[in-house]
């Protein structure tokens, strides 16, 4: 597997915010979001990316046994050929796995390849218009989430707010028990006070949670390995 970095830190966002975990960042992504903050994990013709080839066993040996929590991220981790094998091995070892995925890879098919375990959950992005990637979203991903999964919206414009509201209303009509919904702003691009006010005043967001990227408040926003 092509591994960009493995490091211990606290989860900076989502339902495990502030909790220690081992981060496994894999190389490569099928999207090119306008605000991507991990461009160093992309590779293509004009995108040199430094990574280390590692086996599943070698990766697992780097997981901190004290935490037994992994955040599998990228890039886009689910495009890695051995992603299901890695996740299966982690779950078998008693590790809780959070897969950060971009909404443009089929998670329904992926779930058929891994154990049905409460130790696995997704944090899945719905890419809003400012990302430039909205048309790449696979809608059935968002219709087939479990209550423990997380849908993440990152808002960068008023158009994003309108799209987020429309998507959330559609999802509320689908689910008896909604997945977690987390809402944040593109770093430095949208007024967070305005975003909080939207969450407070729009009934469809009554159960949503506002989030900041905690790691960017603790360390330099461009620092790697944190």
Secondary structure as GFF3:
##gff-version 3
##sequence-region A 1 226
A	DSSP	beta_strand	2	10	.	.	.	ID=ss1
A	DSSP	beta_strand	20	26	.	.	.	ID=ss2
A	DSSP	three_ten_helix	39	41	.	.	.	ID=ss3
A	DSSP	beta_strand	52	53	.	.	.	ID=ss4
A	DSSP	alpha_helix	56	60	.	.	.	ID=ss5
A	DSSP	beta_strand	69	73	.	.	.	ID=ss6
A	DSSP	three_ten_helix	77	79	.	.	.	ID=ss7
A	DSSP	alpha_helix	83	92	.	.	.	ID=ss8
A	DSSP	beta_strand	96	101	.	.	.	ID=ss9
A	DSSP	alpha_helix	107	111	.	.	.	ID=ss10
A	DSSP	beta_strand	120	126	.	.	.	ID=ss11
A	DSSP	three_ten_helix	129	131	.	.	.	ID=ss12
A	DSSP	three_ten_helix	134	136	.	.	.	ID=ss13
A	DSSP	alpha_helix	139	143	.	.	.	ID=ss14
A	DSSP	beta_strand	150	155	.	.	.	ID=ss15
A	DSSP	alpha_helix	158	174	.	.	.	ID=ss16
A	DSSP	beta_strand	180	185	.	.	.	ID=ss17
A	DSSP	alpha_helix	192	201	.	.	.	ID=ss18
A	DSSP	three_ten_helix	203	205	.	.	.	ID=ss19
A	DSSP	beta_strand	209	210	.	.	.	ID=ss20
A	DSSP	alpha_helix	214	218	.	.	.	ID=ss21
###
